Amino acid sequence: MIRQFANPHRSSSLFFLSSRSVNRSLPTRLSVASLQTSFFSTAPASIQDELKHASSIPSSKPPPPKPVKSPPPKKAANAPSAPSNRKYKFFENVQVTPEGVALVKLNNPEKSVNTISFALKDEAKLLWRTEIANNLDTVKAVVFMSGKPNTFIAGADIFDIQSVENKHDLVPLIKDGTDFFQELKSAKIPLVAAIDGPALGGGLEWALWCDYRICTDNSKTKLGLPEVKLGLLPGFGGTQNLPALVGLQNAMDMMLTGKEVRPDKAKKMGLVDLVVSPASLEKVALDCANQLATGKLKGKKKEKSWTNYLIEETTLGRALMWRQIDQMVEKNTNGNYPAPKAIVQCVQYGLSHPAGDKKFKNERKQFAKLAATKESDSLIGIFDGMTKTKKHAFGQAQTVDTVAVMGAGLMGAGIAQVSAEKGGLNVLLKDRNDASVGRGMSYMVENWDKKLKKKRMTKYQHNMNTSNVTPLTDDDASWTKHFSRADMIIEAVFEDLTLKREIVKQMEQVTPDHCIFASNTSAIPIKDIAMGAKRPENIIGMHYFSPVPQMPLLEIIPHEGTSDKTKATAFEVGTSKQGKTCIVVKDVPGFYVNRCLGPFLVEVAALVEDGVPLEKLDNSMKKFGMPVGPITLADEVGIDVTSHVASFLSNADLGVRMSGGDISFMGKMIEKGWLGKKSGQGFYEYDGKKKHINKEIKDYVKEFQKRHLKLTTKDIQNRLVSRFVNEAAKCLEDDIIENPLVGDIGLVFGTGFAPFRGGPFRYLDHYGVDKYVGMMEGFAETYGPQFEPCDLLKEYARSGKKFHPM
């Protein structure tokens, strides 16, 4: 659902997409925290984490206790000391216990996490043949674990795949990897995977080839096959080995959603055999490996319930299951993502070819086909963009321990929540009165309660988060004393320039000289807010998107006088302390995301005037790949807010690009009290969870219709999206964004722009810039100058350049 919270203490962003909305269109946990799309959320057994991640309180209240760190893993008593001279790049030297258990630890000191690369695969083969296969008279079992704390194997190196120009050449490379795992199995000695931290993608596939799996109860331990989020499928036997271990329903749920499984669930479903503490992992793994070798311990496959047996092992049950899976895939992907169907094909092929290598051959063939698709290229491009946008060039940031949030509405409370939860910051949450700040506190606590109930947060973490937030009101005599120790102020009040300037003036009187002032304005230029300030170098924009805990994007907006230290600090707080994907944009009206959405909104009005039914507008954009259509979006954001932002941008500096449609019809809807979902009536009439367009709104819309062009779905999509894309290109032309990659990340994570298309610039590359410019010029001749492509698009069309050259 999309939400707009009409609270006087909040800064309104034009388009607010909840994680559920974005999830429907983003099958990539490109971060990790935040965006997990589910292709299969209602399947039997039931993509996102999700994608992808104030301190010292100045009062008499004692500071919260520091988190208790887990003790370092204990070295098993029967493990010999590791030699000091390393033989391998990706592995520590192999150790063998007196009982004959070989301990193989993955650990590339040049990287913070372990990933499977072509180079690692080659070295693993050398290590196995040298250390294990040639010594089977003394080696009776093998334990694989990580030499790094809190991480097992984070997955395959996706850039290895990108480096292969002809994706068909991936087939023999993947075969070499599968052959390696089969070579391990052919030794006929017990293999144990000891997992602490993430075991994702190729990391979990490695563990699936083992005979026994042990994981820790570490909060960072998670197991999953997220390849679908990159438009791929598990290529090292995952589509065959996972169903055999946990059953078809559980396996399809994991592979089609890319969801991550926590230790307790992994044990319950039979994905792991034991769950232990991190300190015990090595010892327990060595003991289990020894007992497996001596026969004292037997690996047991989880037995199926009668219900699951009937569904998974009978002809009728399987037919019903596959039909439901097919329906869910089609419903949640609209046919835009080829990976889910390829995963289904691989599993079905394996069931009909259970013996021999044919099932693995089919799997790697399907993997290579997916790797060659523009959908996978787009999703990997977003992943790459997330990695690159984690860095900045502003130099040293200042330390931030305490953040004060002005305004406890849904925006302010959301900012406070992520600051306390993800960064462990001390947060001062201030609003006018007890009722206002109480609602903000309740919002946070309710969110943490839900995580606690779903075992996504411990009771200790819940208590720590709550103790990190200090509620304050205007009537609290001590609020100025609290603020005197604040390192950063984040203002999230109503979109009023005079009010924001008053707050700057007030804050400069009570905060220390180093304190940064960040405004969460959605459109007001930061230079206007900083005008007249004593410390303008400390003022910056930090534009969040609602709901803040779910939406991953944060726009950082410096004005011309903002210091590099302020820029660096805002960026570091956003990424490291709040888990956001940050993009730096120029200080102009609407910044980047909302500036691009302005012409899009006007074109919605133009299409209404051209006789396009409201339902067709919504359905056309959903088919394009957007999480929701523009009519539903306006209703859920609020007709008043949508109208306000569109009017603001119409009076800004976009000129003819904000022409072509009459947005005043929303003003009359406001007069009628049709404010959208929050009032029960907007473009749609709402009755609980149901909605429909009634006769009254149809008659009202007809008053504004000037003609009936009977446009096709493709015409509607092209008219709307071209206004969107052209403005993104104009932003690049005017240096509002640094590069196309930033532009793609901004619109995918800020608006839900169809992820499988990779963002506006990768979409242009795939479509062909010259072809797109030709289409827009045709629209300009037919509909008006608002469709005239910007100079940058024309230049790329003439030169044949791409925004993302290979």
C-alpha positions, 0 to 999 in steps of 0.5 A, a space after each residue: 500500500 502507498 501511504 501519505 500521512 496528513 500530519 502537520 509535522 511531516 515533510 511530504 514526498 510526492 510518491 510514497 511507495 511501501 515495501 509491498 508496492 515496490 516488492 511487486 516489481 523488484 525481484 532483487 534484493 539489491 541491498 539488502 535491507 529493504 526491498 524483498 519482492 515476493 513472487 510466491 508470497 501466497 504459495 503453499 508453504 509459503 523478491 526482498 530484504 530487500 533488497 538490500 541494511 542518537 547516542 549520548 543522551 544529554 539528560 539525567 537518564 543513564 545511558 543505555 548499556 553497550 551491546 554485549 559482543 559475542 565471544 570469539 569462536 573457541 578453537 576446538 581442542 582437537 584442532 592443531 595450530 594453523 601454520 603461519 605461511 599460507 599456501 593458498 590465496 582463498 583458503 587458509 592452510 588445511 588442518 587435520 585433527 588426530 581423528 582425521 578430520 580436515 578443516 578447510 577454511 575459506 578466507 581471502 584476506 583481501 576481501 571482507 566477505 567470501 565469494 565464489 569466483 572462477 579463480 576460487 573454484 580453480 584453487 579449490 580444485 587444487 586444494 582438494 586434490 593436493 590436501 584431501 584426495 591424495 590423503 584419503 588414507 588419513 583424511 576421514 572427513 572434511 569440515 568447510 567453514 569460514 575463517 572470517 567472523 560473521 560470514 560463510 559465503 555471501 554468494 558467487 562473484 556476479 562480476 565474473 558473470 558480467 565479464 563473460 561477453 558471450 554468455 553461452 561460454 558460461 556453460 563450461 565454466 559452470 560445469 567445471 564448478 559442478 564437476 568439482 562438487 561431484 568430485 567431492 562427493 565421489 570421495 565418499 567421506 563425510 562433508 560438513 558445512 559449518 555456517 556462521 553468517 550469510 550462506 547465500 547463492 553459491 554459498 548455500 549451494 556449496 553447503 547443499 553438496 555436503 552431507 551435514 549442515 550446522 549453522 549458528 544462532 548468530 543474528 547475521 546467519 541467513 541462508 538463501 538462494 537469491 539469484 532470482 533477484 538478479 534475473 538468474 537461477 541457482 547454477 551449481 545444482 541448487 535447483 536439484 539439491 534444495 528440493 531433494 533436501 527440504 521438499 518441493 514447496 519449501 524449495 520453490 518458495 525459497 528459489 522463487 522469492 529469493 527469501 532468506 531463511 533464519 536459523 530456527 526456520 532452517 532447522 525446522 524445515 530440514 535445511 540444517 541439521 544443527 543450530 549452535 552458538 558461534 563460539 561452539 561451531 568449530 568444535 561441534 562441526 569437527 565432532 560431528 564430522 568425526 562421528 559421521 566418519 565412525 558411524 556414530 552419527 547418521 544424517 537424517 532427512 526430515 520426514 514429510 507430513 502426510 499433507 506434504 506427501 500427498 502434494 509433492 509425491 502424488 501425480 494429482 498433488 503435484 499437478 495442483 501444486 504446479 498449477 498454483 505455482 504457475 498462477 502465482 508466478 504470472 500474477 506477481 511478474 506479469 510475464 516480465 521476469 523470465 527467471 521464475 519460469 526457468 527455475 520451475 522448468 529446471 525443477 520439473 526437468 530434474 524430477 523427470 530426469 532424476 539420475 545422471 548429469 542431464 538435470 545439471 546440464 539443463 540447469 546450467 543451460 538455463 542459467 546461461 540463457 538467463 544471463 544473456 537476457 536484458 532483464 538480468 543485465 538490468 537487475 545486475 546493473 542495479 546491484 552494481 549501482 548499489 555497490 558503487 553508490 556506497 562511496 563518496 568523495 567528500 573526505 572525512 565525516 564528523 562523528 555523529 552520536 546524537 541525532 535530534 528529529 524535529 517532528 514526530 509524524 510518520 516521516 519523523 518517526 520513521 527517521 527516528 526508527 531507522 536511526 535508533 535501530 540500524 545505527 544505534 544512535 541516541 535519538 531525540 524525538 521532538 514535537 509540539 505536545 505529548 500526544 504528537 510525540 506519543 504517536 511517533 513513539 507508538 509507531 516505532 514500538 509497534 514496528 519493533 513489536 512486529 519484528 519481535 513477534 516474527 523473530 526478526 529482532 531479539 528482545 534485547 535489541 527491542 529494549 535497546 532500540 526503545 532506550 535509544 529514543 528520548 521523546 521531547 515536547 515544547 513544554 519540556 524545560 530540559 529540551 534545550 539542554 538535550 539539543 545542546 549535545 546534538 550532532 545532527 538535527 533532521 527536520 521533518 515538519 510541514 512544507 513551509 519555507 517560513 517555518 523551516 527558516 524559523 526552525 533553523 534560527 532556533 536550532 542555531 541558538 541551542 545546538 553546538 557549532 558543529 551540529 549539522 542541520 538537515 531538512 527532509 523537504 521534498 521540493 523546497 531548494 535548500 539554499 532558500 532554507 539556508 538563507 540568513 543562517 549563521 552557519 549555512 555551511 552546516 545546512 543540507 537536504 536529506 530527502 527520505 521516502 515514506 514509509 522510511 523504514 521500508 523505502 531504501 532511497 535517500 536523496 542528499 542535497 547540498 546547496 552551494 555553500 554546504 561544506 564537504 564535511 557536512 556532505 560526508 557526514 550526511 552521506 555516512 549517517 544515511 548509509 552506515 547509520 540508517 541503512 539507506 542507499 544514498 544519491 547526491 543530487 543538485 539543489 533545484 526544485 523537486 531535486 531529482 525523483 520528484 522533478 521527474 515525476 512532475 511531467 509524468 503527473 501532468 501527462 496523466 491529466 492529459 491522458 484523462 483529457 484524451 478519454 483514457 479510462 482511469 482503470 486503463 491508465 492504472 493497468 497500462 502502467 502495471 503492465 509496464 512494470 510499475 508497482 501500482 498505476 498512477 490513479 491508485 498512486 494519486 489516491 493513496 498519496 492523497 489528491 491534495 498532496 499530489 495536487 500541491 506538488 504538481 502545482 509547485 513544480 508547474 510554477 518552478 523552472 521546468 517550463 514547457 515540460 510541465 505543460 500538456 495537461 490540466 491538473 486543476 481538476 484535482 483542485 476541484 476534487 479537493 473542494 469536494 472532499 475527495 482526498 483519496 483513500 484517507 477520505 474513503 473517496 478519490 478516483 476510487 471509492 473505498 469500502 474496506 479493502 475493496 475499491 471501485 470507480 463509482 458513477 459520480 467520479 466517472 461523470 466528474 472525469 467526463 467533464 474534463 475529457 476533450 476527445 476520445 483517442 482510443 489509445 492502445 496500452 502501448 501508446 499510454 505507456 509510451 506517453 507516460 514513460 517518455 515524460 518520465 524518462 526525458 526529465 531524467 535525461 534532462 536532469 543528467 544534462 543539467 548536472 542535477 545527477 552525477 551520472 546515469 547510474 545514479 539516475 537509475 538507482 534514484 528512480 528504481 528505489 524512489 518510484 518503483 520504476 520497473 526494476 527489470 528495465 534497469 531504470 530510465 537510462 538502461 531502459 533507453 540503452 535497451 530500447 535504442 536512444 535513436 528509436 526513442 528520440 524518434 518516437 518522442 519527436 513523433 509525439 511532439 508533432 502530434 501532441 505538443 512541445 512538452 514531448 520534445 526530447 532534451 538536447 542530451 537525448 538528441 546528442 546520444 541519438 546522433 552519436 549512437 552512444 549508450 548511457 551504460 557502455 559495456 
